Each structure stands twice: as structure tokens, then as C-alpha cells.
Amino acid sequence: MKNLGVKLSLFINYFVFAILLNSVGIVIEKSIAVYNVTESQASVLEAFKDLPIAIISFLVASFLPRIGYKKAMLTALVLVFIGCLTMVYGNTFTYTKVLFLSIGVSFALIKLSVYSLIGMLTESKKEHASLMSSIEGFFMVGIALAYFIFPAFYSDDPDSWLNVYYLLCGLIGISFLLLLFSKIPEEKQEQTSNALDDIKQSARLIAVPLVLVFIISAFLFVMIEQGVMTWLPTFNKKIFKFDSALSVQMASILALSLALGRFVAGYLTKYIRWVHLVILCVIISGGILMLVLPQLRVDEAVLTEIVSIANVPVLGFVLPLIGLFIAPIYPLLNSSVLSSLPQKLHSPMSGLIIVFSALGGTLGSRIVGELFHRIGGANAFYFLLIPMLLLIVFVLLIDRMSKKEIIIQ
């Protein structure tokens, strides 16, 4: 297969980063248990992951072709390799921040490079769509497997979970070698704007009403998604009284639901308008929260730890299924806005998507973490109903605005 080494490296890159990015909820749960930090303190890890993604994506995108995608990805792999080893040998909460800082910076370089290289590695729109879908699908596999890979290293030794980073370092090393000895197709050095021009272009985009409404919507959605995904392992442990391994494994249902939800949505959009599908998904997601949360007001002191999936209550299976319904929202929002903008604006728009998605994820996780600490997990998740309600309003606005011609000076 042509460019097999490069393609294989891209798959491994995305797989490893899916595990690392999605491990934030797992590491938060372990930080609370092992490093004795509060939920509020642990919630800053989301910011150490997301803010570097936003900042690096915004600053580097314009001149990344001049640096070279291969050099950028090799640099990213070295950074995250060092971050993983630092976590193992540092073994304090401070080093979890260093780890996620390295993950955020590295993933920004990887994502920008991968999205650009896909076009170089394919010769038709059909090949491009196929490779893109395969890589993104493999990303979802990595997200789901994270919930099984980490618990596989749990034992009575409180530090045993750190051994997972040796495995991840091994995968990173394999990807590095594959990429190092692979020949990257010659990069077309098109005339690129400088960082100041990119900032001006993005500023003009933000002034467009449709774009402004969209970035608020993207912000709200990621706030919902990360609020659930980041805190579900801790929620399972604190509220349902699952042990550490089972808490993480049960959270895998959310990742699998997200993958299935996006696949099904791709089929349903052939028959249902995107706006109707998104609103329906938001309503059902809110309904699941309203169904589950009121039933969790129990005396936690009488609950015993659950260590077997056979003893998991029905509600423990129902809550992660929210992923089925929040999964379609984000890609449908992106598609609706990008298809309403001229092609030349897709790149700066993609930058805005990354920036505000990262900010939404950080704020959502932070707010839920603060509420988790102050009023308990069952009550904290009620907060997510607020962005859900606002999202419905903004989705209706996007649908109305996207039907009009977009003119940008």
C-alpha cells in the first residue's frame, strides 16, 4: 500500500492521543484518591490539556507548512514521550499538570499535521473521506480502550497504575520510528499568511453573526460533553460506590455510546433535518439526566463498594447512554456552519472551532468540578441542563441564519 508507513504512523498517533486525551477523567479520579487533592483542585487538569491545544492551534497553523509536518509530528511525539516518563518518575499531582500540558501542546501539532497530510496522502475526494473516517474512527476506538487499558494496571499498590505510561511510551516510540523512516510526500509551499493576518481574519469571522452564534453553540456543547466525560469515572466512584477499576470500565459505555451515536447520526441525517435531530438529541440527553439524578438522593453511608459488573444498578448503565444522544450534535453543528461559509474561510473557521471547543471543555470541566466539590456529584450534574437549554436556542438561531447569504468584508 502506498505511503503505508506514514499512514500507519498517523493511525498510531491518533490512537495514542485518544487514550491520553481521554485519560483526564481517569487521572482526576486517581489524583483525588492517591494524591489527596479535592475535586476542585483536580479539575484544573482539563485546562492544562485544552488551553495548550487552543493556543498552539491558533498560533502555529499559519506557518506549520514551513516548519514541515513530519518535523512537527516528531517533535510532538518526543514531547509527549518525555511527559509520560515525567509522570512516572515524578508521581505527584504537579507532574499530572506537566503531563497534560505536554499532551495538549503535542496533540495540537499532531492534529494540524494529520489533517493537512491526509490531503497529501490521497488522490481523490473518496480516498480522502475514507482515510479521514478511518483515522477518526480509530480515535474513537482509542477513547473506548482507555477505560480498559488503565484499569488493567490497577493493583493494591497505589502507584501501579503509572505502569500504563510505559506501554504508551512504547507505542509512541513505535510511531516515532515509523514516521522517522517514512518518506512524507513533498509539501506544497503555498503562500501562507502570517500570524497577524490570521488573527485579523479570525476577528472578521467572529464579527459575522452566524459564526458568533456557532462558536457559542460549540462552546456550550463541549461544556456538556466534557462535563460528563471528564467526571463520569469520579461520579461512578463517589455516587454509585464502584471501585476504581469498575468506575473507569463503566465509563467506557459512554465512549462506545459516543462512537455509535455518530455512526447512527450519519445515517439519520439522510432522512431528518439536522436541526430537528440536534434538538431531539439535546432533549433526550436532558431527559436522561432528569431521569437518573433524582433517584440518586440516597444515604451514601449505607452503600457498600461495588466491585463486580453483575452488581451494578440499572442507573449505572443508563447514565453513560447519554453519549448516544450528545454524540451527533458536534459534527452536525460543524457541518451546518462550514457548508454556509466560502471554502477560503474553512481554515480560519476550523481554528475558531478548536479554540472555542477547548475553552468550552475547560470551563465545563472546571464548573462541574467546583460543583462536585461543593454540592456533591448528583447535584453537580444538574448544571449541565443549563447549557443544554441554551444550546437549543442557539441551534434554532444557526438554522435561521445559515439560510441567508454570508458576506464577509
C-alpha positions as CSV (number, residue, x, y, z in Angstrom):
1,M,0.0,0.0,0.0
2,K,1.3,3.4,-1.0
3,N,2.6,5.5,2.0
4,L,1.9,2.6,4.3
5,G,4.5,3.7,6.9
6,V,3.1,7.3,7.1
7,K,-0.5,6.1,7.3
8,L,0.3,3.6,10.0
9,S,2.1,6.2,12.0
10,L,-0.9,8.6,11.7
11,F,-3.2,5.8,13.0
12,I,-1.0,5.0,15.9
13,N,-0.6,8.7,16.7
14,Y,-4.3,9.3,16.9
15,F,-4.8,6.1,18.8
16,V,-2.3,7.0,21.5
17,F,-3.5,10.6,21.8
18,A,-7.1,9.4,22.1
19,I,-6.0,7.3,25.1
20,L,-4.0,10.2,26.6
21,L,-6.6,12.9,26.0
22,N,-9.5,10.8,27.4
23,S,-7.4,9.7,30.4
24,V,-8.0,13.1,32.0
25,G,-11.1,11.8,33.8
26,I,-9.2,8.7,35.0
27,V,-6.3,10.7,36.2
28,I,-8.6,13.1,38.0
29,E,-10.1,10.1,39.9
30,K,-6.7,8.7,40.7
31,S,-5.4,12.2,41.8
32,I,-8.2,12.5,44.2
33,A,-7.6,9.0,45.6
34,V,-3.8,8.9,45.5
35,Y,-2.6,12.5,45.8
36,N,-5.4,13.5,48.1
37,V,-6.5,16.6,46.2
38,T,-10.0,18.0,46.1
39,E,-12.3,17.7,43.1
40,S,-11.9,21.5,42.6
41,Q,-8.1,21.2,42.5
42,A,-8.2,18.2,40.2
43,S,-10.5,20.0,37.7
44,V,-7.6,22.2,36.6
45,L,-6.1,19.3,34.6
46,E,-8.7,19.9,31.9
47,A,-7.3,23.4,31.4
48,F,-3.8,22.1,31.3
49,K,-4.9,19.8,28.4
50,D,-7.3,22.1,26.5
51,L,-5.8,25.5,26.7
52,P,-2.5,24.5,25.0
53,I,-4.5,22.8,22.2
54,A,-6.3,26.1,21.6
55,I,-3.3,28.4,21.9
56,I,-0.9,26.2,19.8
57,S,-3.5,25.6,17.1
58,F,-4.2,29.3,16.8
59,L,-0.6,30.4,16.7
60,V,1.1,27.6,14.7
61,A,-1.4,26.8,12.0
62,S,-0.3,29.6,9.6
63,F,3.4,28.7,9.4
64,L,3.3,24.9,10.1
65,P,3.8,24.1,6.4
66,R,7.1,26.0,6.5
67,I,8.3,24.0,9.6
68,G,7.2,20.7,8.0
69,Y,4.5,18.3,9.1
70,K,7.0,15.5,9.7
71,K,9.2,17.6,12.0
72,A,6.1,18.9,13.8
73,M,4.8,15.4,14.5
74,L,8.2,14.1,15.5
75,T,8.6,17.0,17.9
76,A,5.1,16.3,19.3
77,L,5.9,12.6,19.9
78,V,9.2,13.5,21.7
79,L,7.3,16.0,23.9
80,V,4.6,13.6,25.0
81,F,7.1,10.7,25.4
82,I,9.0,12.9,27.9
83,G,5.7,13.9,29.5
84,C,4.7,10.3,30.2
85,L,8.1,9.4,31.7
86,T,8.0,12.6,33.8
87,M,4.6,11.4,35.2
88,V,6.0,8.0,36.1
89,Y,9.1,9.3,37.9
90,G,7.6,12.5,39.3
91,N,4.5,10.8,40.7
92,T,2.9,13.9,42.2
93,F,-0.1,16.0,41.3
94,T,2.2,18.7,40.0
95,Y,3.5,16.2,37.4
96,T,0.0,15.4,36.2
97,K,-0.2,19.0,35.1
98,V,3.1,18.7,33.3
99,L,1.8,15.5,31.6
100,F,-1.4,17.2,30.3
101,L,0.5,20.3,29.3
102,S,2.7,18.1,27.1
103,I,-0.4,16.2,25.8
104,G,-2.1,19.5,24.8
105,V,0.8,21.0,23.0
106,S,1.6,17.7,21.2
107,F,-1.9,17.0,20.1
108,A,-2.3,20.4,18.6
109,L,0.8,19.8,16.4
110,I,-0.4,16.2,15.6
111,K,-4.0,17.2,14.7
112,L,-2.9,20.1,12.4
113,S,-0.4,17.9,10.7
114,V,-2.7,14.9,10.3
115,Y,-5.5,17.0,8.8
116,S,-3.1,18.5,6.3
117,L,-1.3,15.3,5.4
118,I,-4.5,13.4,4.7
119,G,-4.9,15.6,1.6
120,M,-1.3,14.8,0.5
121,L,-1.7,11.0,1.0
122,T,-4.9,10.7,-1.0
123,E,-5.7,11.4,-4.7
124,S,-9.5,11.8,-4.7
125,K,-12.3,13.0,-2.5
126,K,-13.4,9.4,-2.0
127,E,-10.0,8.4,-0.7
128,H,-9.8,11.5,1.4
129,A,-13.1,10.8,3.1
130,S,-12.2,7.1,3.6
131,L,-8.9,7.9,5.3
132,M,-10.3,10.7,7.4
133,S,-13.2,8.5,8.5
134,S,-10.9,5.6,9.3
135,I,-8.5,7.7,11.4
136,E,-11.3,9.4,13.3
137,G,-12.9,6.0,13.8
138,F,-9.7,4.7,15.2
139,F,-9.6,7.7,17.5
140,M,-12.9,6.6,19.0
141,V,-11.5,3.1,19.5
142,G,-8.7,4.6,21.5
143,I,-11.1,6.6,23.6
144,A,-13.1,3.5,24.5
145,L,-10.0,1.3,25.1
146,A,-8.6,3.9,27.5
147,Y,-11.2,2.8,30.0
148,F,-9.9,-0.7,29.9
149,I,-6.1,-0.1,29.5
150,F,-5.7,2.0,32.6
151,P,-7.7,-0.4,35.0
152,A,-5.6,-3.3,33.6
153,F,-2.6,-1.9,35.6
154,Y,-4.5,-1.3,38.8
155,S,-3.5,-3.3,41.9
156,D,-3.2,-3.0,45.7
157,D,0.0,-0.9,45.0
158,P,-1.3,2.7,44.7
159,D,1.4,3.5,42.2
160,S,0.9,0.5,39.9
161,W,-1.4,2.5,37.6
162,L,1.6,4.5,36.5
163,N,3.0,1.5,34.6
164,V,0.4,2.2,31.9
165,Y,2.7,5.0,30.7
166,Y,5.5,2.5,29.9
167,L,3.0,0.9,27.5
168,L,2.1,4.3,26.0
169,C,5.8,5.2,25.7
170,G,6.3,2.0,23.7
171,L,3.5,2.9,21.3
172,I,4.8,6.5,21.0
173,G,8.3,5.1,20.2
174,I,7.0,2.8,17.5
175,S,5.1,5.7,15.9
176,F,8.2,7.8,16.1
177,L,10.4,5.2,14.3
178,L,7.7,4.6,11.6
179,L,7.4,8.3,10.9
180,L,11.2,8.9,11.1
181,F,11.9,6.4,8.4
182,S,8.9,7.2,6.2
183,K,9.0,9.4,3.3
184,I,6.5,12.2,3.6
185,P,5.0,13.5,0.2
186,E,6.6,16.8,-0.8
187,E,4.7,19.5,0.9
188,K,3.3,22.2,-1.3
189,Q,4.6,25.5,-0.1
190,E,1.7,27.7,-0.9
191,Q,1.8,31.4,0.0
192,T,0.7,31.5,3.7
193,S,-0.4,34.4,5.8
194,N,1.4,35.4,8.9
195,A,0.1,35.1,12.4
196,L,-1.1,38.7,12.4
197,D,-3.1,38.2,9.2
198,D,-4.7,35.0,10.7
199,I,-5.8,37.0,13.8
200,K,-7.3,39.7,11.6
201,Q,-9.1,37.1,9.5
202,S,-10.5,35.3,12.6
203,A,-11.5,38.6,14.1
204,R,-13.5,39.4,11.0
205,L,-15.1,36.0,11.2
206,I,-16.2,36.4,14.8
207,A,-18.0,39.6,13.8
208,V,-20.2,37.6,11.5
209,P,-23.5,36.9,13.4
210,L,-23.7,33.2,12.2
211,V,-20.1,32.5,13.2
212,L,-20.6,34.2,16.6
213,V,-23.7,32.2,17.3
214,F,-22.0,29.0,16.2
215,I,-18.9,29.4,18.4
216,I,-21.2,30.0,21.4
217,S,-23.0,26.8,20.4
218,A,-19.8,24.8,20.1
219,F,-18.7,26.2,23.4
220,L,-21.9,25.1,25.1
221,F,-21.8,21.6,23.5
222,V,-18.2,20.8,24.6
223,M,-19.0,22.2,28.0
224,I,-21.7,19.5,28.2
225,E,-19.7,16.7,26.7
226,Q,-16.5,17.3,28.8
227,G,-18.5,17.9,31.9
228,V,-19.9,14.4,31.6
229,M,-16.9,12.6,30.1
230,T,-14.3,14.0,32.5
231,W,-16.2,13.5,35.6
232,L,-18.1,10.2,35.0
233,P,-15.3,8.0,36.5
234,T,-15.3,10.1,39.7
235,F,-19.1,10.2,39.6
236,N,-19.3,6.4,39.4
237,K,-16.9,6.0,42.3
238,K,-18.4,8.7,44.6
239,I,-22.1,8.2,43.8
240,F,-22.5,4.6,42.7
241,K,-19.7,3.4,45.0
242,F,-17.9,1.4,42.3
243,D,-14.3,0.5,43.0
244,S,-11.6,2.4,41.0
245,A,-11.3,-0.2,38.2
246,L,-15.1,-0.7,37.8
247,S,-15.6,3.1,37.8
248,V,-13.4,3.5,34.8
249,Q,-14.6,0.5,33.0
250,M,-18.3,1.5,33.3
251,A,-17.4,4.9,31.9
252,S,-16.3,3.1,28.7
253,I,-20.0,2.7,27.9
254,L,-20.1,6.5,27.4
255,A,-17.2,6.3,24.8
256,L,-18.8,3.4,23.0
257,S,-22.2,5.3,23.0
258,L,-20.5,8.3,21.5
259,A,-19.0,6.2,18.7
260,L,-22.3,4.5,17.9
261,G,-24.2,7.8,18.2
262,R,-22.1,9.4,15.5
263,F,-22.4,6.5,13.2
264,V,-26.2,6.3,13.5
265,A,-26.5,10.1,13.1
266,G,-24.7,9.9,9.7
267,Y,-27.5,7.6,8.6
268,L,-30.4,9.5,10.1
269,T,-29.3,12.9,8.6
270,K,-30.4,11.4,5.2
271,Y,-34.0,11.5,6.4
272,I,-34.1,14.0,9.2
273,R,-33.1,17.7,9.0
274,W,-30.0,18.3,11.1
275,V,-31.7,21.0,13.3
276,H,-34.5,18.6,14.2
277,L,-32.1,15.8,15.0
278,V,-29.9,18.0,17.2
279,I,-32.8,19.4,19.2
280,L,-34.2,15.9,19.7
281,C,-30.8,14.7,20.9
282,V,-30.5,17.6,23.4
283,I,-34.0,17.0,24.8
284,I,-33.4,13.3,25.2
285,S,-30.0,13.9,26.9
286,G,-31.6,16.3,29.3
287,G,-34.3,13.7,29.9
288,I,-31.8,11.1,30.8
289,L,-30.3,13.4,33.4
290,M,-33.7,14.2,34.8
291,L,-34.5,10.5,35.0
292,V,-31.3,9.4,36.7
293,L,-30.2,12.2,39.0
294,P,-33.4,12.5,41.2
295,Q,-33.0,8.8,42.0
296,L,-29.5,9.2,43.4
297,R,-30.5,11.1,46.6
298,V,-29.6,8.2,48.9
299,D,-27.7,7.9,52.2
300,E,-24.2,7.3,50.9
301,A,-23.1,5.9,54.2
302,V,-25.2,2.7,53.8
303,L,-23.8,1.9,50.4
304,T,-21.1,-0.7,50.1
305,E,-18.4,-0.7,47.4
306,I,-19.3,-2.5,44.2
307,V,-16.5,-4.4,42.5
308,S,-18.4,-6.6,40.0
309,I,-20.4,-5.5,36.9
310,A,-23.0,-8.1,38.0
311,N,-23.9,-5.9,40.9
312,V,-24.1,-2.6,39.0
313,P,-27.5,-1.0,39.4
314,V,-29.6,-0.2,36.3
315,L,-28.9,3.5,36.7
316,G,-25.2,2.9,36.4
317,F,-25.9,1.6,32.8
318,V,-28.4,4.3,31.9
319,L,-26.4,7.4,32.6
320,P,-23.5,6.6,30.2
321,L,-26.1,6.1,27.4
322,I,-26.3,9.9,27.2
323,G,-23.4,9.6,24.8
324,L,-25.7,8.2,22.2
325,F,-27.6,11.4,22.0
326,I,-24.9,14.0,22.6
327,A,-22.6,12.4,20.0
328,P,-24.3,13.7,16.8
329,I,-24.6,17.3,18.0
330,Y,-21.0,18.5,17.4
331,P,-20.4,17.2,13.9
332,L,-23.8,18.4,12.8
333,L,-23.1,21.9,14.1
334,N,-19.7,22.0,12.4
335,S,-21.2,20.8,9.1
336,S,-24.0,23.3,9.1
337,V,-21.7,26.3,9.6
338,L,-18.8,25.2,7.4
339,S,-21.2,24.5,4.5
340,S,-22.6,28.0,4.9
341,L,-19.1,29.7,4.5
342,P,-17.0,30.0,1.4
343,Q,-14.2,27.5,1.1
344,K,-11.4,30.1,1.7
345,L,-12.8,30.6,5.2
346,H,-12.9,27.0,6.3
347,S,-9.3,27.1,7.6
348,P,-9.7,30.1,10.0
349,M,-13.1,28.7,10.9
350,S,-11.5,25.4,11.9
351,G,-9.1,27.4,14.1
352,L,-12.0,29.0,15.8
353,I,-13.7,25.7,16.3
354,I,-10.6,24.2,18.0
355,V,-10.1,27.3,20.2
356,F,-13.7,27.7,21.5
357,S,-14.1,23.9,21.8
358,A,-11.1,23.8,24.0
359,L,-12.3,26.7,26.1
360,G,-15.7,25.1,26.5
361,G,-14.2,21.8,27.6
362,T,-12.0,23.6,30.1
363,L,-14.8,25.7,31.6
364,G,-17.3,22.8,31.7
365,S,-15.0,20.5,33.5
366,R,-13.9,23.3,35.9
367,I,-17.5,24.2,36.8
368,V,-18.6,20.6,37.3
369,G,-15.5,20.0,39.4
370,E,-16.2,23.0,41.6
371,L,-19.9,22.0,42.0
372,F,-18.8,18.4,42.6
373,H,-16.7,19.6,45.5
374,R,-19.2,22.0,47.0
375,I,-22.6,20.3,46.5
376,G,-21.9,16.7,45.5
377,G,-21.8,14.8,42.2
378,A,-25.6,14.1,41.9
379,N,-26.4,17.8,42.2
380,A,-23.4,19.0,40.1
381,F,-24.7,17.2,37.0
382,Y,-27.9,19.3,37.2
383,F,-25.8,22.2,36.0
384,L,-25.5,20.6,32.6
385,L,-29.2,21.3,32.0
386,I,-28.4,25.0,31.6
387,P,-26.1,24.7,28.6
388,M,-28.5,22.2,27.1
389,L,-31.3,24.6,27.2
390,L,-29.2,27.4,25.8
391,L,-27.9,25.1,23.1
392,I,-31.5,24.6,21.8
393,V,-31.9,28.3,21.4
394,F,-28.7,28.8,19.6
395,V,-29.2,25.9,17.3
396,L,-32.5,27.4,16.1
397,L,-30.7,30.7,15.5
398,I,-28.0,28.9,13.5
399,D,-30.6,27.2,11.3
400,R,-32.3,30.5,10.6
401,M,-29.0,32.4,9.9
402,S,-27.4,29.6,7.7
403,K,-30.2,30.1,5.2
404,K,-29.0,33.6,4.4
405,E,-26.1,34.6,2.3
406,I,-22.9,35.2,4.2
407,I,-20.9,38.2,3.2
408,I,-17.6,39.0,4.9
409,Q,-15.6,42.1,4.1
